[in-house]
Amino acid sequence: MSPWGVRAGEEVVRFTSEEVEAGARFDVFFEEENDRLFKALYFVTGNRHDAEELTQDAFLKLWEQWDEIDRIDDPTAYLFRVALNAFRRRRRRASMAVRKLIPIAEPPDAFQEAEMRADVRQLLLGLTPRQRAALLLVDLLGYPSEQAARILRVRPSTVRSLATRGRRALRAEGARDA
């Protein structure tokens, strides 16, 4: 066994010939599997950069386990499994981040909507009929005050005044966004 030496700073680190041979075997394994893993990951990710990064990470993880390679039944399968698991973790993390940024809309609650309609109806019944008509035409149905005035047979300024007084009355009753 002839030892090999590498200088790291002021310290010489010696490797046995078995360690050097194991490193050489990893180089051979890397050359044999690198293109296959990259192509598979490119197919899965659809992105060259992500495929390269996942490939490097998988080989690094295998390199960390290389001194115990005899315990791994199929190093190629291990390499692919590590890479695909890393891809799944990234995709899950990205999905969680998107969910946090964009909340999922909850389906409308029919009972809550019915209660809301009853509350709004009760609030509107507290207004005068003309205020209620002006608010419904302008705010709910979106008519401009000139068109609402033709419908109610009053002047546009009257429609605006009635709607303003109606909103003020609703706010006084505690209605939000009135």
Rosetta blueprint (number, residue, H / E / L):
1 M L
2 S L
3 P L
4 W E
5 G E
6 V E
7 R E
8 A E
9 G L
10 E L
11 E E
12 V E
13 V E
14 R E
15 F E
16 T L
17 S H
18 E H
19 E H
20 V H
21 E H
22 A H
23 G H
24 A H
25 R H
26 F H
27 D H
28 V H
29 F H
30 F H
31 E H
32 E H
33 E H
34 N H
35 D H
36 R H
37 L H
38 F H
39 K H
40 A H
41 L H
42 Y H
43 F H
44 V H
45 T H
46 G L
47 N L
48 R H
49 H H
50 D H
51 A H
52 E H
53 E H
54 L H
55 T H
56 Q H
57 D H
58 A H
59 F H
60 L H
61 K H
62 L H
63 W H
64 E H
65 Q H
66 W H
67 D H
68 E H
69 I H
70 D H
71 R H
72 I L
73 D L
74 D L
75 P H
76 T H
77 A H
78 Y H
79 L H
80 F H
81 R H
82 V H
83 A H
84 L H
85 N H
86 A H
87 F H
88 R H
89 R H
90 R H
91 R H
92 R H
93 R H
94 A H
95 S H
96 M H
97 A H
98 V H
99 R H
100 K H
101 L H
102 I L
103 P L
104 I L
105 A L
106 E L
107 P L
108 P L
109 D L
110 A H
111 F H
112 Q H
113 E H
114 A H
115 E H
116 M H
117 R H
118 A H
119 D H
120 V H
121 R H
122 Q H
123 L H
124 L H
125 L H
126 G L
127 L L
128 T L
129 P H
130 R H
131 Q H
132 R H
133 A H
134 A H
135 L H
136 L H
137 L H
138 V H
139 D H
140 L H
141 L L
142 G L
143 Y L
144 P L
145 S H
146 E H
147 Q H
148 A H
149 A H
150 R H
151 I H
152 L H
153 R L
154 V L
155 R L
156 P H
157 S H
158 T H
159 V H
160 R H
161 S H
162 L H
163 A H
164 T H
165 R H
166 G H
167 R H
168 R H
169 A H
170 L H
171 R H
172 A H
173 E L
174 G L
175 A L
176 R L
177 D L
178 A L
